[in-house]
C-alpha cells in the first residue's frame, strides 16, 4: 500500500473561465510533489464529472462519496486541490458539497467563497471592517435604473457583479456611454457593479496561510500598456499588460499594502491562497481594495507563481504547504 495521499485536482467548471482553469490545473499538476501525493485530475463540466486515467479511459465520478476507480480499486481522496475558476469551484457550491462529505480542500470555505464571488457584498463587508474601497452602485436586472440617475463621479468602471477574469467590464468616461456599458455587463450577469475609478498604482498581492500564520507574498505592480485603457480580459490574457514582481515600491507602500492584504484575509476568514487587487492612491497615501480572487490563476505566467518564486520558494513546496494547511485546518 502506498503511503502517499490521494489528491483530487478539480478543474473545468460551468463558465467561460473553464479555459483558464485548465491552464491553472496543468501547472498545479506538474508541481504537486509526486513523492508525497497521487494526483487525480477531476474535470467538472456541465456534461458530467469525469476522471481520465493514463490509458485514456474516461469514467464518471461517483458523486455520492466523490470517489473513482483506479488500478482495479476504489479511490477516495484525502484532500481536494481546487484549480477551478468561476462557478461552481470559486463561488462556494463545490466547497459546500465537500463540507457535506467531510473532505478538506485548498480554498476558502463555502460562505467566504460565495460572499467574495459577489463583488458588491465583498466591498460592503470590507468597508464595514474599515478597509478602503471605492464608492459604488449595485444594479439588479429585475430593477432597471435610468443611467442618468446614477450619482457617481466619472470615470467609472462597470462590471458584472459575479465572476472574474474581467469579462464584460468597461471603463466609462462619458455619461452617454454608461447605458451601453451597463448592457454589456448585464450580458454576463444579472447583477452589475458600477464603481468610481480610484487613480494610482495598481498592485496585486497573494496571501496564504501556512502553519496557522497569514503570509503576504511579494506584491506585483500591474501596468496596462498605453494602448489599453484598463486591465481588462485582453490586457490580462493577451499580453497587453506588464507585471513587475516584486513591485518597485517604498517600504512604507509595501507595508501598507501587505498589512491591508493580511487584514482582508483575516476579516473574510479566507483559506488557501487568495489574490487581492489594490489601487494605491498617492494623494491619500492609502491602498484601496478592488476585489478578492479566491482561486487565483496558477498558469506558469500567472501572478501567484511569480510571487512564489519571488519569495524564494519552489511551487512544489508552496502547493505542499497549501495541502498540509487544508488538512490541518480540517482536523482542528
C-alpha positions, 0 to 999 in steps of 0.5 A: 500500500502506498503511503502517499495521499490521494489528491483530487485536482478539480478543474473545468467548471460551468463558465467561460473561465473553464479555459483558464482553469485548465491552464491553472490545473496543468501547472498545479499538476506538474508541481504537486510533489509526486513523492508525497501525493497521487494526483487525480485530475477531476474535470467538472463540466456541465456534461458530467464529472469525469476522471481520465486515467493514463490509458485514456479511459474516461469514467464518471465520478461517483458523486455520492462519496466523490470517489473513482476507480483506479488500478482495479480499486476504489479511490477516495481522496484525502484532500481536494486541490481546487484549480477551478475558476468561476462557478461552481469551484470559486463561488462556494457550491463545490466547497459546500458539497465537500463540507457535506462529505467531510473532505478538506480542500485548498480554498476558502470555505463555502460562505467566504467563497460565495460572499467574495464571488459577489463583488458588491457584498465583498466591498460592503463587508470590507468597508464595514471592517474599515478597509478602503474601497471605492464608492459604488452602485449595485444594479439588479436586472429585475430593477432597471435604473435610468443611467442618468440617475446614477450619482457617481463621479466619472470615470467609472468602471462597470462590471458584472457583479459575479465572476472574474477574469474581467469579462464584460467590464468597461471603463466609462468616461462619458455619461452617454456611454454608461447605458451601453456599458451597463448592457454589456455587463448585464450580458454576463450577469444579472447583477452589475457593479458600477464603481468610481475609478480610484487613480494610482498604482495598481498592485496585486498581492497573494496571501496564504496561510501556512502553519496557522500564520497569514503570509503576504507574498511579494506584491506585483505592480500591474501596468496596462500598456498605453494602448489599453485603457484598463486591465481588462480580459485582453490586457490580462490574457493577451499580453497587453499588460506588464507585471513587475514582481516584486513591485518597485515600491517604498517600504512604507507602500509595501507595508501598507499594502501587505498589512491591508492584504493580511487584514482582508484575509483575516476579516473574510476568514479566507483559506488557501491562497487568495489574490487581492487587487489594490489601487494605491492612491498617492494623494491619500497615501492609502491602498484601496481594495478592488476585489478578492480572487479566491482561486487565483490563476496558477498558469506558469505566467500567472501572478501567484507563481511569480510571487512564489518564486519571488519569495524564494520558494519552489511551487512544489513546496508552496502547493505542499504547504497549501495541502498540509494547511487544508488538512490541518485546518480540517482536523482542528 
